[in-house]
């Protein structure tokens, strides 16, 4: 499969705490990739760091997928910050 998905990227996104990183991870896990034949992802935690490993069929697919991930993470961070203010 790695020959079919030659474009790879690992993102490490730090959070203030491991519980915050875990909230983001658990929120992202149910979202499956729309084209599993063109992109795969593995999400995990390294303490308070969310690790996202992606493999994709093209650089364009990888870029679009990473943009979607970053949009989701930004929204989740805003939600976490908003809940802390309550």
N, C-alpha and C positions, 0 to 999 in steps of 0.2 A: 504494500500500500504506500510506503514512503516514496516509491518511484513515481506513483501517480500524484502524490501531494508533495512536490519538492520545495515549496516555499514555506519557510518555518519562521516563527517568531515566539519568543518567550517574553512576557511582560511580568514585571514584579511591581505590585502596587502596594506601598506601605500605608498602614492605618495607625491611628493613635493607640489602638489596643487590639488584642486578639479577638475579644468578643465583637468588636465592630467589624473586623475582617470576616469573622464567621457569619455575621448577619448578611453581609454582602455575598459571600459564597453561597449560603443557603438560599438566598433570593435568586441567584443566577442559575443554580443547578437545574431547576425545572425547565428552563428555556433551552430547548434542543435546537441544534443548527438546522436551518431550513433545507440545506443541500448537503447531507452527510457524505455524499459521494465526492463533493468538492472541497469540503473543509471539515476538520476534526479539531476538537479542543479537549484539553484536560485542565480542570480547575482544581487547585489545591491550596493549602495554607502552609506557610513556613513561619510559625508564630503569628505576629501581627501583619504579615505580608501575604497578600493574595497573589498567587502564581497562576498565570494563564499561559498554557502551552498550545500554540496553534500550528497546524499544518494545512496547507491549501494547494489547490491545483494551479492557481495563478496569483500573480502579485495583486491584481485587481480584487479578486475574491478575498484575499488576505486583508487588504486595506479596508474594504467594506465591512468585513466581519469585525475587525479591530475597532473601527469607528463605532459600530453598534455596541460593542462591549463597553467602550469608554463612555458613551452616552448613558448606558444603563448604570454604570458605576457612579457617574456624576449625579444622576437622579437619586440613587440610593444614599450617597453621602449627604446630599441636601436633606433627605428624609431623616437620616440619623441625627444630623445637626439640629433640625427642627424639633425633633422629639426630646433632645437634651435640654432645650430651652423651656420645656413645659414644666 
